[in-house]
Amino acid sequence: CRLMKVSNYTRSALIFFGLTVAFQLITVVVVDLKRPYWGDEEHFVDTINQFGEDLSLNRLRHYEEMSTPLPFVFYSLWGRLVGFEIERLRILSLLIAMATYLLFHRLLYEATGRTIGSIVTAMFLVVHPYMVGFSIFVFTDMLPIFFLLSSVYAFTRERPFLLTLSLAGALLSRQYFAFLAAALFAVYFLRYIDLKRRADLNMIIATLVGLAPVIGLFIFWGSTTPDNTLRELYVKYAFTFH
């Protein structure tokens, strides 16, 4: 029975992988990886290039963005390997998206056990217009979504080390994933009070350790965002429409 279940998952994953690759290839042909910057891509790529040229503590303190730096650092390391041309950076977006979609399919399959149902539901995410944009352009949204799903996977499997890495990755990509940390802590704390399970205590510790990197970054910044002109703008005009 277990072998059959693994076989069913593998078949479902392969079908989903094939459909997703086909959809992404169509998207690449229609959009064209070399097309000009789209929306926020321009300033994201500029920040990535800055990290590519100068991956230092000073750059980490003063880069001109409001979100945490992991996506920019990740893309800059990719750029150092393959080049900073826009089409090469967009290839990394496609790879991150594929990993994210496969993980989403895995979570759906484990939750439902349905081969076709997990494929159809996961494809709904793949073809969603926002996700199409995140998957091909150099936006910084897909990486934190991957870490969000990875955190959920760690939650369902009760894997403390994976939860620590996933939560740290999510927070180092977007500050607002503090809500995820708060939710995880609340669930494990209440379960530990009720059941006194060692596993829940381990997951509480994993959640707190996952917070440590972003807290250290906030201390380094002296704020929840980098020290830059954007922060000064938002503080000065916090209650005006922009």
PyMOL commands that set and color helices and strands:
alter all, ss='L'
color gray80, all
select helices_A, chain A and resi 2-31+41-53+57-62+70-82+86-112+115-126+129-136+142-157+160-171+175-195+198-221+229-236
alter helices_A, ss='H'
color red, helices_A
deselect
rebuild
show_as cartoon
